């Protein structure tokens, strides 16, 4: 399994909204500039996030986007599943496993289940609030 740019950029986009959350809407062009991501690509991603209720759009000259919830209410797992779809390493495990005639006698399915559980255990327990905290830890370091 490999996370695409869509999933990675969605996490960065939401993190940017969380970092610069002043309750005022943030223009997509500002996020694009800070993150070094094409504004056109962010428009595609923000449409997915907006439709799912992850962000709210504010129209007008001073419009832009704001988080729909608090940063602690978003998990990296939720963001990635929204943008990437199913994160299972193989189709026969996960939340909606496909029917496999060999599943009952397949020893390797245990590997894929453990891998899926390990990945889910990490990404489902990291929130945007955690990412904000990690960002602040690294950006607060200075050298005298």
TORVOLUM-233928 format. One record per atom (N, C-alpha, C): chain; y, z, x; residue in one letter; residue number from 0. Coordinates in steps of 0.001 Angstrom, whole numbers, plus 500000, padded with zeros to 6 digits. Layout:
<nodes>
chain=A, y=Y, z=Z, x=X, resn=a, resi=NUM
...
</nodes>
This chain:
<nodes>
chain=A, y=498832, z=500000, x=500844, resn=x, resi=0
chain=A, y=500000, z=500000, x=500000, resn=x, resi=0
chain=A, y=501236, z=500000, x=500893, resn=x, resi=0
chain=A, y=502183, z=499168, x=500531, resn=x, resi=1
chain=A, y=503446, z=499099, x=501247, resn=x, resi=1
chain=A, y=504569, z=499122, x=500223, resn=x, resi=1
chain=A, y=505540, z=500003, x=500441, resn=x, resi=2
chain=A, y=506677, z=500102, x=499538, resn=x, resi=2
chain=A, y=507629, z=498945, x=499867, resn=x, resi=2
chain=A, y=508033, z=498203, x=498848, resn=x, resi=3
chain=A, y=508916, z=497053, x=499047, resn=x, resi=3
chain=A, y=510365, z=497508, x=499231, resn=x, resi=3
chain=A, y=511219, z=496545, x=499585, resn=x, resi=4
chain=A, y=512644, z=496861, x=499717, resn=x, resi=4
chain=A, y=513214, z=497322, x=498381, resn=x, resi=4
chain=A, y=512696, z=496810, x=497286, resn=x, resi=5
chain=A, y=513203, z=497228, x=495972, resn=x, resi=5
chain=A, y=513039, z=498733, x=495784, resn=x, resi=5
chain=A, y=511885, z=499264, x=496106, resn=x, resi=6
chain=A, y=511638, z=500691, x=495977, resn=x, resi=6
chain=A, y=512465, z=501507, x=496956, resn=x, resi=6
chain=A, y=512518, z=501062, x=498204, resn=x, resi=7
chain=A, y=513286, z=501783, x=499223, resn=x, resi=7
chain=A, y=514774, z=501766, x=498895, resn=x, resi=7
chain=A, y=515276, z=500620, x=498452, resn=x, resi=8
chain=A, y=516697, z=500516, x=498124, resn=x, resi=8
chain=A, y=517041, z=501301, x=496862, resn=x, resi=8
chain=A, y=516125, z=501395, x=495932, resn=x, resi=9
chain=A, y=516371, z=502194, x=494730, resn=x, resi=9
chain=A, y=516549, z=503665, x=495102, resn=x, resi=9
chain=A, y=515732, z=504153, x=496020, resn=x, resi=10
chain=A, y=515865, z=505535, x=496480, resn=x, resi=10
chain=A, y=517215, z=505710, x=497167, resn=x, resi=10
chain=A, y=517584, z=504761, x=498034, resn=x, resi=11
chain=A, y=518870, z=504850, x=498735, resn=x, resi=11
chain=A, y=520047, z=504765, x=497773, resn=x, resi=11
chain=A, y=519957, z=503917, x=496766, resn=x, resi=12
chain=A, y=521020, z=503768, x=495778, resn=x, resi=12
chain=A, y=521229, z=505081, x=495023, resn=x, resi=12
chain=A, y=520144, z=505677, x=494552, resn=x, resi=13
chain=A, y=520254, z=506940, x=493812, resn=x, resi=13
chain=A, y=520710, z=508071, x=494724, resn=x, resi=13
chain=A, y=520265, z=508057, x=495970, resn=x, resi=14
chain=A, y=520723, z=509064, x=496918, resn=x, resi=14
chain=A, y=522225, z=508927, x=497148, resn=x, resi=14
chain=A, y=522706, z=507709, x=497259, resn=x, resi=15
chain=A, y=524139, z=507483, x=497427, resn=x, resi=15
chain=A, y=524917, z=508029, x=496229, resn=x, resi=15
chain=A, y=524417, z=507764, x=495026, resn=x, resi=16
chain=A, y=525071, z=508302, x=493827, resn=x, resi=16
chain=A, y=525074, z=509839, x=493844, resn=x, resi=16
chain=A, y=523997, z=510430, x=494332, resn=x, resi=17
chain=A, y=523920, z=511895, x=494400, resn=x, resi=17
chain=A, y=524860, z=512443, x=495474, resn=x, resi=17
chain=A, y=524940, z=511770, x=496607, resn=x, resi=18
chain=A, y=525793, z=512236, x=497701, resn=x, resi=18
chain=A, y=527271, z=512158, x=497357, resn=x, resi=18
chain=A, y=527652, z=511111, x=496666, resn=x, resi=19
chain=A, y=529067, z=510877, x=496363, resn=x, resi=19
chain=A, y=529397, z=511214, x=494910, resn=x, resi=19
chain=A, y=528629, z=512112, x=494332, resn=x, resi=20
chain=A, y=528784, z=512514, x=492941, resn=x, resi=20
chain=A, y=530009, z=513401, x=492778, resn=x, resi=20
chain=A, y=531085, z=512807, x=492270, resn=x, resi=21
chain=A, y=532304, z=513564, x=491986, resn=x, resi=21
chain=A, y=532566, z=513561, x=490482, resn=x, resi=21
chain=A, y=531595, z=513139, x=489727, resn=x, resi=22
chain=A, y=531676, z=512948, x=488269, resn=x, resi=22
chain=A, y=532434, z=511675, x=487897, resn=x, resi=22
chain=A, y=533074, z=511035, x=488882, resn=x, resi=23
chain=A, y=533719, z=509740, x=488650, resn=x, resi=23
chain=A, y=532698, z=508649, x=488918, resn=x, resi=23
chain=A, y=532755, z=507546, x=488173, resn=x, resi=24
chain=A, y=531808, z=506453, x=488416, resn=x, resi=24
chain=A, y=531993, z=505841, x=489801, resn=x, resi=24
chain=A, y=530905, z=505406, x=490371, resn=x, resi=25
chain=A, y=530904, z=504811, x=491703, resn=x, resi=25
chain=A, y=530612, z=503327, x=491565, resn=x, resi=25
chain=A, y=531468, z=502513, x=492146, resn=x, resi=26
chain=A, y=531303, z=501066, x=492078, resn=x, resi=26
chain=A, y=530122, z=500625, x=492934, resn=x, resi=26
chain=A, y=529381, z=499661, x=492428, resn=x, resi=27
chain=A, y=528226, z=499138, x=493142, resn=x, resi=27
chain=A, y=528628, z=498539, x=494484, resn=x, resi=27
chain=A, y=529808, z=497935, x=494546, resn=x, resi=28
chain=A, y=530265, z=497337, x=495811, resn=x, resi=28
chain=A, y=530447, z=498408, x=496882, resn=x, resi=28
chain=A, y=530857, z=499623, x=496483, resn=x, resi=29
chain=A, y=531018, z=500712, x=497445, resn=x, resi=29
chain=A, y=529659, z=501178, x=497966, resn=x, resi=29
chain=A, y=528690, z=501263, x=497068, resn=x, resi=30
chain=A, y=527331, z=501642, x=497476, resn=x, resi=30
chain=A, y=526770, z=500581, x=498414, resn=x, resi=30
chain=A, y=526954, z=499312, x=498049, resn=x, resi=31
chain=A, y=526455, z=498205, x=498873, resn=x, resi=31
chain=A, y=527038, z=498277, x=500282, resn=x, resi=31
chain=A, y=528320, z=498565, x=500367, resn=x, resi=32
chain=A, y=528987, z=498632, x=501665, resn=x, resi=32
chain=A, y=528459, z=499807, x=502491, resn=x, resi=32
chain=A, y=528368, z=500982, x=501873, resn=x, resi=33
chain=A, y=527888, z=502166, x=502594, resn=x, resi=33
chain=A, y=526439, z=502014, x=503037, resn=x, resi=33
chain=A, y=525623, z=501407, x=502180, resn=x, resi=34
chain=A, y=524193, z=501313, x=502453, resn=x, resi=34
chain=A, y=523799, z=500057, x=503217, resn=x, resi=34
chain=A, y=524715, z=499115, x=503343, resn=x, resi=35
chain=A, y=524398, z=497875, x=504049, resn=x, resi=35
chain=A, y=523377, z=497040, x=503298, resn=x, resi=35
chain=A, y=523506, z=497019, x=501967, resn=x, resi=36
chain=A, y=522585, z=496285, x=501099, resn=x, resi=36
chain=A, y=523399, z=495291, x=500289, resn=x, resi=36
chain=A, y=522842, z=494129, x=500062, resn=x, resi=37
chain=A, y=523511, z=493105, x=499266, resn=x, resi=37
chain=A, y=523848, z=493641, x=497877, resn=x, resi=37
chain=A, y=525081, z=493404, x=497437, resn=x, resi=38
chain=A, y=525494, z=493838, x=496111, resn=x, resi=38
chain=A, y=524668, z=493138, x=495029, resn=x, resi=38
chain=A, y=524346, z=491863, x=495254, resn=x, resi=39
chain=A, y=523529, z=491111, x=494288, resn=x, resi=39
chain=A, y=522146, z=491756, x=494122, resn=x, resi=39
chain=A, y=521565, z=492202, x=495230, resn=x, resi=40
chain=A, y=520252, z=492842, x=495154, resn=x, resi=40
chain=A, y=520365, z=494184, x=494440, resn=x, resi=40
chain=A, y=521429, z=494930, x=494723, resn=x, resi=41
chain=A, y=521628, z=496216, x=494048, resn=x, resi=41
chain=A, y=521837, z=496031, x=492549, resn=x, resi=41
chain=A, y=522454, z=494916, x=492139, resn=x, resi=42
chain=A, y=522631, z=494639, x=490710, resn=x, resi=42
chain=A, y=521281, z=494533, x=490008, resn=x, resi=42
chain=A, y=520312, z=493926, x=490662, resn=x, resi=43
chain=A, y=518971, z=493809, x=490077, resn=x, resi=43
chain=A, y=518315, z=495182, x=489950, resn=x, resi=43
chain=A, y=518482, z=495997, x=490977, resn=x, resi=44
chain=A, y=517864, z=497324, x=490984, resn=x, resi=44
chain=A, y=518550, z=498249, x=489979, resn=x, resi=44
chain=A, y=519885, z=498194, x=489936, resn=x, resi=45
chain=A, y=520612, z=499088, x=489030, resn=x, resi=45
chain=A, y=520290, z=498763, x=487578, resn=x, resi=45
chain=A, y=519987, z=497505, x=487285, resn=x, resi=46
chain=A, y=519612, z=497128, x=485919, resn=x, resi=46
chain=A, y=518323, z=497837, x=485508, resn=x, resi=46
chain=A, y=517378, z=497924, x=486416, resn=x, resi=47
chain=A, y=516113, z=498626, x=486150, resn=x, resi=47
chain=A, y=516384, z=500122, x=485936, resn=x, resi=47
chain=A, y=517183, z=500692, x=486821, resn=x, resi=48
chain=A, y=517496, z=502122, x=486738, resn=x, resi=48
chain=A, y=518285, z=502457, x=485477, resn=x, resi=48
chain=A, y=519203, z=501574, x=485096, resn=x, resi=49
chain=A, y=520013, z=501785, x=483902, resn=x, resi=49
chain=A, y=519147, z=501711, x=482640, resn=x, resi=49
chain=A, y=518295, z=500720, x=482585, resn=x, resi=50
chain=A, y=517408, z=500547, x=481422, resn=x, resi=50
chain=A, y=516475, z=501747, x=481244, resn=x, resi=50
chain=A, y=516053, z=502331, x=482350, resn=x, resi=51
chain=A, y=515137, z=503474, x=482298, resn=x, resi=51
chain=A, y=515873, z=504799, x=482082, resn=x, resi=51
chain=A, y=517191, z=504763, x=482047, resn=x, resi=52
chain=A, y=517946, z=505987, x=481825, resn=x, resi=52
chain=A, y=518161, z=506833, x=483065, resn=x, resi=52
chain=A, y=517959, z=506267, x=484244, resn=x, resi=53
chain=A, y=518176, z=507002, x=485492, resn=x, resi=53
chain=A, y=519657, z=507076, x=485836, resn=x, resi=53
chain=A, y=520428, z=506060, x=485414, resn=x, resi=54
chain=A, y=521869, z=506032, x=485660, resn=x, resi=54
chain=A, y=522576, z=505684, x=484359, resn=x, resi=54
chain=A, y=523866, z=505982, x=484327, resn=x, resi=55
chain=A, y=524712, z=505562, x=483210, resn=x, resi=55
chain=A, y=525775, z=504644, x=483780, resn=x, resi=55
chain=A, y=526062, z=503588, x=483058, resn=x, resi=56
chain=A, y=527120, z=502683, x=483499, resn=x, resi=56
chain=A, y=528394, z=503000, x=482734, resn=x, resi=56
chain=A, y=529499, z=502944, x=483440, resn=x, resi=57
chain=A, y=530816, z=503158, x=482865, resn=x, resi=57
chain=A, y=531578, z=501839, x=483042, resn=x, resi=57
chain=A, y=532027, z=501282, x=481948, resn=x, resi=58
chain=A, y=532738, z=500003, x=482002, resn=x, resi=58
chain=A, y=534217, z=500210, x=482275, resn=x, resi=58
chain=A, y=534858, z=499130, x=482689, resn=x, resi=59
chain=A, y=536305, z=499163, x=482878, resn=x, resi=59
chain=A, y=536696, z=499024, x=484329, resn=x, resi=59
chain=A, y=538003, z=498999, x=484547, resn=x, resi=60
chain=A, y=538543, z=498794, x=485895, resn=x, resi=60
chain=A, y=538100, z=499894, x=486855, resn=x, resi=60
chain=A, y=538010, z=501103, x=486375, resn=x, resi=61
chain=A, y=537573, z=502227, x=487219, resn=x, resi=61
chain=A, y=536100, z=502558, x=486957, resn=x, resi=61
chain=A, y=535356, z=501578, x=486459, resn=x, resi=62
chain=A, y=533965, z=501786, x=486097, resn=x, resi=62
chain=A, y=533030, z=501804, x=487285, resn=x, resi=62
chain=A, y=531789, z=501999, x=486955, resn=x, resi=63
chain=A, y=530746, z=502059, x=487971, resn=x, resi=63
chain=A, y=529536, z=502766, x=487395, resn=x, resi=63
chain=A, y=528879, z=503517, x=488239, resn=x, resi=64
chain=A, y=527634, z=504179, x=487836, resn=x, resi=64
chain=A, y=527657, z=505646, x=488224, resn=x, resi=64
chain=A, y=526974, z=506440, x=487406, resn=x, resi=65
chain=A, y=526770, z=507859, x=487687, resn=x, resi=65
chain=A, y=525308, z=508183, x=487383, resn=x, resi=65
chain=A, y=524825, z=509236, x=488004, resn=x, resi=66
chain=A, y=523474, z=509697, x=487688, resn=x, resi=66
chain=A, y=523449, z=510199, x=486253, resn=x, resi=66
chain=A, y=522372, z=509916, x=485558, resn=x, resi=67
chain=A, y=522234, z=510377, x=484177, resn=x, resi=67
chain=A, y=521782, z=511833, x=484103, resn=x, resi=67
chain=A, y=521174, z=512326, x=485183, resn=x, resi=68
chain=A, y=520677, z=513701, x=485227, resn=x, resi=68
chain=A, y=521090, z=514330, x=486553, resn=x, resi=68
chain=A, y=520709, z=515557, x=486748, resn=x, resi=69
chain=A, y=520964, z=516247, x=488011, resn=x, resi=69
chain=A, y=520011, z=515750, x=489087, resn=x, resi=69
chain=A, y=520419, z=515760, x=490358, resn=x, resi=70
chain=A, y=519560, z=515269, x=491439, resn=x, resi=70
chain=A, y=518177, z=515921, x=491498, resn=x, resi=70
chain=A, y=518091, z=517188, x=491115, resn=x, resi=71
chain=A, y=516780, z=517859, x=491157, resn=x, resi=71
chain=A, y=515828, z=517363, x=490072, resn=x, resi=71
chain=A, y=516336, z=516573, x=489138, resn=x, resi=72
chain=A, y=515499, z=516050, x=488054, resn=x, resi=72
chain=A, y=514854, z=514704, x=488384, resn=x, resi=72
chain=A, y=515155, z=514153, x=489549, resn=x, resi=73
chain=A, y=514583, z=512866, x=489970, resn=x, resi=73
chain=A, y=513617, z=513108, x=491118, resn=x, resi=73
chain=A, y=512403, z=512600, x=490987, resn=x, resi=74
chain=A, y=511476, z=512659, x=492121, resn=x, resi=74
chain=A, y=511385, z=511285, x=492760, resn=x, resi=74
chain=A, y=511093, z=511282, x=494034, resn=x, resi=75
chain=A, y=510894, z=510017, x=494736, resn=x, resi=75
chain=A, y=509735, z=509266, x=494090, resn=x, resi=75
chain=A, y=508705, z=509990, x=493669, resn=x, resi=76
chain=A, y=507567, z=509357, x=493001, resn=x, resi=76
chain=A, y=507979, z=508636, x=491731, resn=x, resi=76
chain=A, y=508815, z=509267, x=490934, resn=x, resi=77
chain=A, y=509286, z=508640, x=489699, resn=x, resi=77
chain=A, y=510089, z=507386, x=489972, resn=x, resi=77
chain=A, y=510954, z=507451, x=490980, resn=x, resi=78
chain=A, y=511776, z=506297, x=491339, resn=x, resi=78
chain=A, y=510898, z=505143, x=491819, resn=x, resi=78
chain=A, y=509952, z=505462, x=492688, resn=x, resi=79
chain=A, y=509084, z=504412, x=493235, resn=x, resi=79
chain=A, y=508169, z=503817, x=492171, resn=x, resi=79
chain=A, y=507640, z=504639, x=491290, resn=x, resi=80
chain=A, y=506781, z=504096, x=490231, resn=x, resi=80
chain=A, y=507571, z=503204, x=489287, resn=x, resi=80
chain=A, y=508835, z=503559, x=489050, resn=x, resi=81
chain=A, y=509680, z=502738, x=488195, resn=x, resi=81
chain=A, y=509920, z=501369, x=488815, resn=x, resi=81
chain=A, y=510202, z=501336, x=490096, resn=x, resi=82
chain=A, y=510550, z=500075, x=490748, resn=x, resi=82
chain=A, y=509352, z=499323, x=491316, resn=x, resi=82
chain=A, y=508320, z=500045, x=491715, resn=x, resi=83
chain=A, y=507153, z=499423, x=492347, resn=x, resi=83
chain=A, y=505975, z=499236, x=491395, resn=x, resi=83
chain=A, y=505951, z=500014, x=490331, resn=x, resi=84
chain=A, y=504780, z=500008, x=489465, resn=x, resi=84
chain=A, y=503772, z=501024, x=489977, resn=x, resi=84
chain=A, y=502527, z=500762, x=489753, resn=x, resi=85
chain=A, y=501445, z=501664, x=490152, resn=x, resi=85
chain=A, y=501376, z=501767, x=491672, resn=x, resi=85
chain=A, y=501277, z=502966, x=492199, resn=x, resi=86
chain=A, y=501245, z=503172, x=493641, resn=x, resi=86
chain=A, y=499845, z=503428, x=494184, resn=x, resi=86
chain=A, y=498841, z=503088, x=493420, resn=x, resi=87
chain=A, y=497476, z=503327, x=493878, resn=x, resi=87
chain=A, y=497101, z=502343, x=494983, resn=x, resi=87
chain=A, y=496281, z=502802, x=495938, resn=x, resi=88
chain=A, y=495876, z=501913, x=497021, resn=x, resi=88
chain=A, y=494872, z=500837, x=496576, resn=x, resi=88
chain=A, y=494115, z=501133, x=495524, resn=x, resi=89
chain=A, y=493158, z=500174, x=494958, resn=x, resi=89
chain=A, y=493175, z=500321, x=493436, resn=x, resi=89
chain=A, y=492726, z=499318, x=492749, resn=x, resi=90
chain=A, y=492856, z=499299, x=491288, resn=x, resi=90
chain=A, y=491908, z=500248, x=490551, resn=x, resi=90
chain=A, y=490902, z=500765, x=491221, resn=x, resi=91
chain=A, y=489913, z=501586, x=490518, resn=x, resi=91
chain=A, y=490238, z=503079, x=490518, resn=x, resi=91
chain=A, y=491422, z=503462, x=491031, resn=x, resi=92
chain=A, y=491838, z=504872, x=490991, resn=x, resi=92
chain=A, y=493247, z=504970, x=490425, resn=x, resi=92
chain=A, y=493701, z=506179, x=490194, resn=x, resi=93
chain=A, y=495067, z=506383, x=489720, resn=x, resi=93
chain=A, y=495115, z=506757, x=488259, resn=x, resi=93
chain=A, y=496319, z=506636, x=487687, resn=x, resi=94
chain=A, y=496528, z=507041, x=486307, resn=x, resi=94
chain=A, y=495863, z=506099, x=485312, resn=x, resi=94
chain=A, y=495803, z=504829, x=485621, resn=x, resi=95
chain=A, y=495176, z=503837, x=484740, resn=x, resi=95
chain=A, y=494173, z=503000, x=485530, resn=x, resi=95
chain=A, y=493058, z=503624, x=485934, resn=x, resi=96
chain=A, y=492108, z=502878, x=486763, resn=x, resi=96
chain=A, y=491434, z=501741, x=485991, resn=x, resi=96
chain=A, y=491216, z=500648, x=486696, resn=x, resi=97
chain=A, y=490516, z=499527, x=486069, resn=x, resi=97
chain=A, y=489025, z=499848, x=486018, resn=x, resi=97
chain=A, y=488346, z=499250, x=485064, resn=x, resi=98
chain=A, y=486903, z=499443, x=484957, resn=x, resi=98
chain=A, y=486219, z=498746, x=486123, resn=x, resi=98
chain=A, y=485341, z=499458, x=486748, resn=x, resi=99
chain=A, y=484577, z=498895, x=487868, resn=x, resi=99
chain=A, y=483113, z=499227, x=487643, resn=x, resi=99
chain=A, y=482303, z=498235, x=487623, resn=x, resi=100
chain=A, y=480874, z=498447, x=487360, resn=x, resi=100
chain=A, y=480191, z=499226, x=488471, resn=x, resi=100
chain=A, y=480800, z=499280, x=489649, resn=x, resi=101
chain=A, y=480201, z=499993, x=490779, resn=x, resi=101
chain=A, y=480739, z=501420, x=490955, resn=x, resi=101
chain=A, y=481680, z=501818, x=490140, resn=x, resi=102
chain=A, y=482360, z=503101, x=490349, resn=x, resi=102
chain=A, y=481403, z=504293, x=490457, resn=x, resi=102
chain=A, y=480389, z=504358, x=489608, resn=x, resi=103
chain=A, y=479482, z=505515, x=489614, resn=x, resi=103
chain=A, y=478656, z=505632, x=490887, resn=x, resi=103
chain=A, y=478409, z=504533, x=491551, resn=x, resi=104
chain=A, y=477627, z=504599, x=492785, resn=x, resi=104
chain=A, y=478458, z=504269, x=494031, resn=x, resi=104
chain=A, y=479744, z=504177, x=493875, resn=x, resi=105
chain=A, y=480631, z=503812, x=494987, resn=x, resi=105
chain=A, y=481086, z=505064, x=495730, resn=x, resi=105
chain=A, y=480691, z=505180, x=496960, resn=x, resi=106
chain=A, y=481065, z=506329, x=497771, resn=x, resi=106
chain=A, y=482516, z=506207, x=498238, resn=x, resi=106
chain=A, y=482989, z=504996, x=498478, resn=x, resi=107
chain=A, y=484329, z=504820, x=499040, resn=x, resi=107
chain=A, y=485438, z=505157, x=498051, resn=x, resi=107
chain=A, y=485126, z=505236, x=496773, resn=x, resi=108
chain=A, y=486151, z=505574, x=495790, resn=x, resi=108
chain=A, y=486765, z=506938, x=496091, resn=x, resi=108
chain=A, y=486003, z=507817, x=496714, resn=x, resi=109
chain=A, y=486521, z=509133, x=497083, resn=x, resi=109
chain=A, y=487670, z=509004, x=498095, resn=x, resi=109
chain=A, y=487546, z=508070, x=499004, resn=x, resi=110
chain=A, y=488615, z=507840, x=499989, resn=x, resi=110
chain=A, y=489898, z=507469, x=499261, resn=x, resi=110
chain=A, y=489795, z=506501, x=498355, resn=x, resi=111
chain=A, y=490964, z=505990, x=497654, resn=x, resi=111
chain=A, y=491578, z=507040, x=496735, resn=x, resi=111
chain=A, y=490728, z=507890, x=496127, resn=x, resi=112
chain=A, y=491246, z=508973, x=495295, resn=x, resi=112
chain=A, y=492004, z=509999, x=496139, resn=x, resi=112
chain=A, y=491438, z=510356, x=497298, resn=x, resi=113
chain=A, y=492096, z=511313, x=498186, resn=x, resi=113
chain=A, y=493415, z=510756, x=498717, resn=x, resi=113
chain=A, y=493425, z=509469, x=499039, resn=x, resi=114
chain=A, y=494644, z=508833, x=499525, resn=x, resi=114
chain=A, y=495718, z=508830, x=498435, resn=x, resi=114
chain=A, y=495334, z=508457, x=497228, resn=x, resi=115
chain=A, y=496271, z=508452, x=496106, resn=x, resi=115
chain=A, y=496808, z=509854, x=495831, resn=x, resi=115
chain=A, y=495924, z=510845, x=495842, resn=x, resi=116
chain=A, y=496342, z=512229, x=495602, resn=x, resi=116
chain=A, y=497294, z=512717, x=496689, resn=x, resi=116
chain=A, y=497023, z=512339, x=497942, resn=x, resi=117
chain=A, y=497880, z=512762, x=499054, resn=x, resi=117
chain=A, y=499267, z=512130, x=498932, resn=x, resi=117
chain=A, y=499324, z=510852, x=498649, resn=x, resi=118
chain=A, y=500603, z=510163, x=498496, resn=x, resi=118
chain=A, y=501377, z=510761, x=497323, resn=x, resi=118
chain=A, y=500705, z=510919, x=496194, resn=x, resi=119
chain=A, y=501359, z=511485, x=495010, resn=x, resi=119
chain=A, y=501840, z=512904, x=495276, resn=x, resi=119
chain=A, y=501035, z=513679, x=496013, resn=x, resi=120
chain=A, y=501403, z=515052, x=496329, resn=x, resi=120
chain=A, y=502688, z=515143, x=497136, resn=x, resi=120
chain=A, y=502952, z=514135, x=497941, resn=x, resi=121
chain=A, y=504186, z=514127, x=498724, resn=x, resi=121
chain=A, y=505347, z=513622, x=497881, resn=x, resi=121
chain=A, y=505241, z=512421, x=497358, resn=x, resi=122
chain=A, y=506396, z=511797, x=496698, resn=x, resi=122
chain=A, y=506757, z=512446, x=495366, resn=x, resi=122
chain=A, y=505806, z=513093, x=494723, resn=x, resi=123
chain=A, y=506110, z=513758, x=493454, resn=x, resi=123
chain=A, y=506724, z=515140, x=493647, resn=x, resi=123
chain=A, y=506799, z=515594, x=494891, resn=x, resi=124
chain=A, y=507367, z=516911, x=495170, resn=x, resi=124
chain=A, y=508625, z=516838, x=496022, resn=x, resi=124
chain=A, y=509191, z=515653, x=496149, resn=x, resi=125
chain=A, y=510466, z=515478, x=496840, resn=x, resi=125
chain=A, y=511463, z=514943, x=495812, resn=x, resi=125
chain=A, y=512570, z=515645, x=495669, resn=x, resi=126
chain=A, y=513589, z=515260, x=494694, resn=x, resi=126
chain=A, y=514811, z=514671, x=495406, resn=x, resi=126
chain=A, y=515690, z=514081, x=494607, resn=x, resi=127
chain=A, y=516962, z=513616, x=495156, resn=x, resi=127
chain=A, y=517734, z=514786, x=495745, resn=x, resi=127
chain=A, y=517637, z=515948, x=495127, resn=x, resi=128
chain=A, y=518313, z=517137, x=495662, resn=x, resi=128
chain=A, y=517792, z=517462, x=497060, resn=x, resi=128
chain=A, y=516489, z=517318, x=497281, resn=x, resi=129
chain=A, y=515914, z=517530, x=498621, resn=x, resi=129
chain=A, y=516492, z=516526, x=499610, resn=x, resi=129
chain=A, y=516603, z=515275, x=499189, resn=x, resi=130
chain=A, y=517140, z=514237, x=500074, resn=x, resi=130
chain=A, y=518601, z=514515, x=500414, resn=x, resi=130
chain=A, y=519359, z=514978, x=499441, resn=x, resi=131
chain=A, y=520759, z=515346, x=499692, resn=x, resi=131
chain=A, y=520809, z=516465, x=500731, resn=x, resi=131
chain=A, y=519948, z=517457, x=500556, resn=x, resi=132
chain=A, y=519893, z=518579, x=501500, resn=x, resi=132
chain=A, y=519529, z=518097, x=502902, resn=x, resi=132
chain=A, y=518522, z=517231, x=502991, resn=x, resi=133
chain=A, y=518113, z=516693, x=504292, resn=x, resi=133
chain=A, y=519248, z=515890, x=504924, resn=x, resi=133
chain=A, y=519947, z=515117, x=504106, resn=x, resi=134
chain=A, y=521080, z=514337, x=504606, resn=x, resi=134
chain=A, y=522149, z=515265, x=505168, resn=x, resi=134
chain=A, y=522455, z=516320, x=504429, resn=x, resi=135
chain=A, y=523482, z=517262, x=504873, resn=x, resi=135
chain=A, y=523077, z=517994, x=506142, resn=x, resi=135
chain=A, y=521793, z=518267, x=506302, resn=x, resi=136
chain=A, y=521306, z=518912, x=507526, resn=x, resi=136
chain=A, y=521535, z=518015, x=508737, resn=x, resi=136
chain=A, y=521256, z=516740, x=508576, resn=x, resi=137
chain=A, y=521393, z=515825, x=509714, resn=x, resi=137
chain=A, y=522838, z=515439, x=509977, resn=x, resi=137
chain=A, y=523660, z=515374, x=508946, resn=x, resi=138
chain=A, y=525057, z=514955, x=509148, resn=x, resi=138
chain=A, y=525948, z=516126, x=509556, resn=x, resi=138
chain=A, y=525474, z=517355, x=509387, resn=x, resi=139
chain=A, y=526272, z=518527, x=509762, resn=x, resi=139
chain=A, y=526114, z=518889, x=511238, resn=x, resi=139
chain=A, y=525181, z=518205, x=511901, resn=x, resi=140
chain=A, y=524971, z=518520, x=513317, resn=x, resi=140
chain=A, y=526106, z=517928, x=514150, resn=x, resi=140
chain=A, y=526586, z=518698, x=515076, resn=x, resi=141
chain=A, y=527632, z=518215, x=515957, resn=x, resi=141
chain=A, y=527395, z=518768, x=517361, resn=x, resi=141
chain=A, y=527991, z=518107, x=518317, resn=x, resi=142
chain=A, y=527830, z=518495, x=519711, resn=x, resi=142
chain=A, y=529189, z=518876, x=520261, resn=x, resi=142
chain=A, y=529223, z=519990, x=520993, resn=x, resi=143
chain=A, y=530478, z=520416, x=521610, resn=x, resi=143
chain=A, y=530468, z=520015, x=523073, resn=x, resi=143
</nodes>
